[in-house]
């Protein structure tokens, strides 16, 4: 099946071909009808299956670019995910003759500059919940023409303190505004909240709550204070050129990055202790291959899409299976092989057993000797 068979514009299909995206994924096929029909939908699918394009392509096709009206709002839980979606839209526009306008609206950027750019009348805005609500309240963002509201990473947003702000945003929109909820997991509570916000919501699923099958899951049993040194040895043994290391705390991320840099490993860090510009710069360096290892706190576990990530390293183990799913989903994308390696102390072994049971995966214990993983 081709994208045009889903009623996607041919210019958009041609733009995707320039990125070597040729065939629609199952979730893109299954969600297209509901979105084109204007129905409220909860779209859930495993990570790395193209959920962003699953809603962007139909919504771009439905845009009326002959008007200066705002037609789509996309809400995200992090600035990084919002920037990533905007980058995808920019690439589509650059690779096609489709003349639409999109704008990024995030809280860390200067609001005066954003207000000035809104005078260019974007068809789509993507951004953080707080900044978009602020601009609506200031009457700088006119939303009476918005036809579709997208809530990305809905399982996180709908069960957070941001829910009250989302409610205020939805109340400012027209009554029949289409609402699209997107998630890698199918959570009963977030589904219920979404259903209350919707009008006859349909659910579109494709292997949500699952880790994709082309990822190998490995763990090392190690004392907590030995994790940094063991991580260094494993990275050397794997010979990975693009990997993400996850930690819980900013301080741990900084410590790990410093440890790897001491041993001449090309590394960058991204966490809450660094400002927005530093984080964006580091992510761009990672995307371009200027650094090989990205050490990150959980703030980028969701939504970060970088091609060619072969390894995920968990220095701190997620307490919930769904968080392990999101981390592991940063590798093995678009059908490529991936490896998720976890460093676990004694008590954390219990969590590994829960991962295997709840995510239906097999985790293999490994060791390293003389620079060789066995």
Residue pairs with C-beta under 8 A, 6 or more apart in sequence:
1 23
1 24
1 29
2 13
2 22
2 23
2 24
3 12
3 13
3 16
3 24
3 28
3 57
4 10
4 13
6 24
6 28
6 29
6 32
6 57
6 58
7 32
7 36
7 58
7 61
8 32
8 57
8 58
8 61
9 60
9 61
9 98
11 96
11 97
11 98
12 57
12 60
12 61
12 92
12 96
12 98
14 95
14 96
15 91
15 92
15 93
15 95
15 96
15 98
16 22
16 53
16 92
16 95
18 95
19 91
19 95
21 50
21 53
24 32
24 50
25 45
25 49
25 50
25 54
25 206
26 45
26 49
26 206
27 43
27 45
27 49
27 50
27 51
27 54
27 204
27 206
28 50
28 53
28 54
28 57
30 204
30 205
30 206
31 41
31 43
31 54
31 55
31 58
31 204
32 54
32 57
32 58
34 41
34 202
34 204
35 41
35 55
35 58
35 59
35 62
35 178
35 180
36 58
36 61
36 62
38 147
38 178
39 178
39 200
39 201
39 202
40 178
40 179
40 180
40 198
40 199
40 200
40 201
40 202
41 179
41 180
41 181
41 201
41 202
41 203
41 204
42 154
42 181
42 183
42 191
42 194
42 195
42 201
42 202
42 203
42 204
43 51
43 54
43 55
43 180
43 181
43 182
43 183
43 204
44 182
44 183
44 184
44 185
44 186
44 203
44 204
44 205
44 206
44 208
44 209
45 51
45 54
45 184
45 205
45 206
45 207
45 208
46 184
46 206
46 207
46 208
46 209
46 210
46 211
46 212
46 325
46 329
47 184
47 211
47 212
47 325
47 326
47 328
47 329
47 330
47 333
48 212
48 305
48 329
48 332
48 333
48 334
49 206
49 207
49 212
51 182
51 184
52 84
52 85
52 88
52 152
52 182
52 305
53 88
54 182
55 150
55 180
55 182
56 85
56 88
56 89
56 92
59 72
59 124
59 148
59 150
60 92
60 98
60 100
62 71
62 147
62 148
63 71
63 72
63 100
63 123
63 124
64 71
64 123
65 98
65 99
65 100
65 123
68 121
69 121
69 123
69 145
70 121
70 122
70 123
70 124
70 125
70 141
70 142
70 143
70 145
70 146
71 123
71 124
71 145
71 146
71 147
71 148
72 123
72 124
72 125
72 146
72 147
72 148
72 149
72 150
73 124
73 125
73 126
73 132
73 143
73 146
73 148
73 149
73 150
73 169
73 173
74 82
74 85
74 124
74 125
74 126
74 127
74 150
74 152
75 127
75 128
75 129
75 132
75 149
75 150
75 151
75 152
75 157
75 166
75 169
76 82
76 85
76 126
76 127
76 128
76 152
76 153
76 157
76 303
77 129
77 152
77 153
77 156
77 157
77 160
77 162
77 302
77 303
78 128
78 153
78 299
78 300
78 302
78 303
79 106
79 107
79 108
79 128
79 276
79 279
80 270
80 279
80 280
80 283
80 299
80 300
80 303
80 304
81 152
81 153
81 302
81 303
81 304
82 104
82 105
82 106
82 126
82 127
82 128
83 104
83 106
83 280
84 303
84 304
84 305
85 126
85 152
86 102
86 103
86 104
86 126
89 100
89 102
89 124
89 126
90 102
92 98
93 99
93 100
93 102
100 123
100 124
101 120
101 121
101 122
101 123
101 124
102 122
102 123
102 124
102 125
102 126
103 114
103 117
103 118
103 120
103 122
103 124
103 125
103 126
104 125
104 126
104 127
105 114
105 125
105 126
105 127
105 128
105 131
105 132
105 135
105 141
106 127
106 128
106 131
106 276
107 128
107 130
107 131
107 134
108 275
108 276
109 131
109 276
111 131
111 134
111 135
114 131
114 135
115 135
115 138
115 140
118 135
118 140
118 141
125 132
125 141
129 157
129 162
129 165
129 166
129 169
130 162
130 165
132 141
132 169
133 165
133 168
133 169
135 141
136 143
136 168
136 169
136 172
143 169
143 172
143 173
144 173
144 174
146 173
146 174
146 177
147 174
147 177
147 178
148 177
148 178
148 179
148 180
149 169
149 170
149 173
149 177
149 178
149 179
149 180
150 179
150 180
150 181
150 182
151 157
151 158
151 166
151 179
151 180
151 181
151 182
151 194
152 182
152 303
153 182
153 183
153 184
153 302
153 303
154 181
154 182
154 183
154 190
154 194
155 183
155 184
155 185
155 187
155 190
155 322
156 183
156 302
157 163
157 166
158 166
158 181
158 189
158 190
158 193
158 194
159 187
159 189
159 190
159 193
163 193
167 197
170 177
170 179
170 197
176 199
179 194
179 197
179 198
179 201
181 190
181 194
181 201
183 190
183 208
184 208
184 302
184 325
184 326
184 329
185 208
185 209
185 322
185 325
186 203
186 205
186 208
186 209
187 322
191 203
194 201
195 201
209 322
209 325
209 359
210 325
210 359
210 360
211 217
211 324
211 325
211 328
211 329
211 340
211 359
211 361
212 329
212 332
212 338
214 332
214 335
214 336
214 337
214 338
215 328
215 331
215 332
215 337
215 338
215 339
215 340
216 337
216 338
216 339
216 340
216 364
217 328
217 340
217 342
217 355
217 361
217 362
217 363
217 364
218 339
218 340
218 341
218 342
218 363
218 364
218 365
218 366
218 373
219 341
219 342
219 343
219 344
219 349
219 352
219 363
219 364
219 365
219 366
220 230
220 234
220 341
220 342
220 343
220 344
220 365
220 366
220 367
220 368
221 344
221 345
221 346
221 349
221 365
222 230
222 343
222 344
222 345
223 345
224 345
227 315
227 343
227 345
228 255
228 256
228 259
228 315
229 259
230 343
230 368
231 245
231 256
231 259
231 260
231 313
231 315
231 343
232 259
232 260
232 263
232 265
233 368
233 371
234 313
234 341
234 368
234 373
235 243
235 260
235 265
235 293
235 311
235 313
236 265
236 371
237 368
237 371
237 372
237 373
238 310
238 311
238 339
238 341
238 373
240 292
240 293
240 310
240 311
241 289
241 292
241 308
241 310
242 286
242 289
242 292
242 306
242 308
242 309
242 310
242 311
243 292
243 293
243 294
243 309
243 310
243 311
243 312
243 313
244 293
244 294
244 295
244 296
244 300
244 304
244 306
244 309
244 311
244 312
244 313
244 327
244 330
244 331
245 253
245 256
245 293
245 294
245 295
245 296
245 313
245 315
246 296
246 297
246 298
246 301
246 312
246 313
246 314
246 315
246 316
246 318
246 327
247 253
247 256
247 271
247 295
247 296
247 297
247 315
247 316
248 297
248 298
248 316
249 297
249 316
250 271
250 272
250 273
250 297
251 273
252 297
252 315
252 316
253 269
253 270
253 271
253 273
253 295
253 296
253 297
254 269
254 271
254 273
256 269
256 295
256 315
257 267
257 268
257 269
257 295
260 267
260 293
260 295
261 267
265 292
265 293
266 290
266 291
266 292
266 293
267 291
267 292
267 293
267 294
267 295
268 282
268 285
268 286
268 291
268 293
268 294
268 295
269 282
269 294
269 295
269 296
270 278
270 279
270 282
270 283
270 294
270 295
270 296
270 297
270 299
270 300
271 295
271 296
271 297
271 299
272 297
272 299
274 282
282 291
282 294
283 294
283 300
283 304
283 306
285 291
286 294
286 306
287 306
287 307
294 306
296 304
298 318
298 323
301 318
301 323
301 326
301 327
301 330
302 326
304 330
305 330
305 333
306 330
307 333
307 334
308 336
309 330
309 331
309 333
309 338
310 331
310 336
310 337
310 338
310 339
311 331
311 338
311 339
311 340
311 341
312 327
312 328
312 330
312 331
312 338
312 339
312 340
312 341
313 341
313 342
313 343
314 324
314 327
314 340
314 341
314 342
314 343
315 343
317 324
317 342
317 343
317 344
317 348
317 351
317 352
318 324
318 327
318 351
319 351
321 354
321 355
321 358
321 359
324 340
324 355
324 359
325 359
327 340
328 338
328 340
331 338
331 339
331 340
332 338
341 366
342 348
342 352
342 363
344 351
344 352
352 363
355 361
355 363
356 362
356 363
366 373
366 374
367 373
367 374
368 374
